[in-house]
Amino acid sequence: MSGASGDAALWGLLLAMAAMTLTLRASFLVFGDRIRIPPLVRRGLDYVPAAVLAAIVAPAFVLFAPGEAVDLAVQTPRWAAGVVGVAAALITRNMLIVIVLGMATLWGVQALVS
């Protein structure tokens, strides 16, 4: 598709995605008091922030290009920050402390290595 029909299709798709997103987000506000969430699901939702953080951070530890040598100057700060973050999580169980200590370790080791 090209030209005006392609532009119209693109705008239609963008508007449809915006409407779907708005509908999904508004449904929690509109129907939130009427829907009872079972206790098991509610307990499971407590782990969502930690799971999302792990999904964002984990690829940094295992991202190696196939067939290329591992650059220790790049990997060492990441692994040091990961070890400190895991230790902080086990000791404090506080996500904010984990993030602060992990980032401080990452930046500190990066400054030492480079």
N, C-alpha and C positions, 0 to 999 in steps of 0.2 A: 504494500500500500504506500502511496505517496500522495503528496499534495493535500488538498482540502479534506478528502475522505480519510486519509491517514491521521491528520490532525484531529478531526472530529472523533475518530475511534479512540485515539489516545486520551482526549479530554473526557470522553464517555467512560473509559476505563478508570481514569483517575477519580472521577466523581463517584463511580460505583464503589471503588475501594474506600473513599472517604465516608460514604454513607454506611457501608458495612462496619467500618471501624467505629463510627459514632454510635451506631445501633448496639454493637457489642458493649462498648463502654457505658452507654446510658442504661443498658439493661440492669447493671448492678446497682445503679442509683434508683431506678424506678421500681424494680422488683426485689431489691435487697432485703427489705423487712418481711416480705411475704414468703421467701424461700428459706427453709430451714436446712442448714448445712450439718450433716451428721458429724458427731464428735471425731470420728476417725479421719474424715476429710479435713476437718478444721486442724487437727494435729499435724496432718501431712502438709498443710499449707504453711506451717511454721518453718518448714525446711526449704521452702522455695528460695529465699534470698541466698542461703548458703549454696544451694545447687546451681543457681544462676552465676554466682561468683566463681564457683569451681569450673563451670563450663566456659567462662570467659578466660580464666587464668590458666587452666590446664594445658591448652595447646602450646603455650609459650615454653613449656618444659619438654614437650615431645616433638616439637617442630624441627625436624632435621630433613634437609634435602637429600634424597636418595643419590648415592654415588659421590657425594661431596664430603670433604673432611669436616669434622665438627670443630667449630671455632670456639675454643675454651674462653676467650676473652668476652664472647657474647653469652655463653651458657653459664659461666660461673656465677655472675651476679644474680641470674634468674634462679638458679638452684639454691644459692645462699638465702635469697629472699623467701623461697618456698619452704625451706627447712625452718627458718625463723617464724614464718607464718603458721606453719603446722604446729610448732611448739607453742606459739602464743595462743592458738585456738584450743589446744589441749589443756593449757594451764588456765587461761582466763575465761574461755567460752564467750568472749566479747568480740563481735565482728569488727567494730570500729578499731579496737586495739590491734587486731590481726592486720587490718589494712594499713594502719599507720606504721606498725613495726615492719611489715613486709616492704612497704615502699621506702622507708628509711634505710633498711638494709640494702635494697636494690640500688638506691642512689649512692649509698656509701661505698658499696663494693665496686660499683661502676667508676666512681671517682678514684678509688685505689688502683683499679686495673688499668684505666686509661691514662 
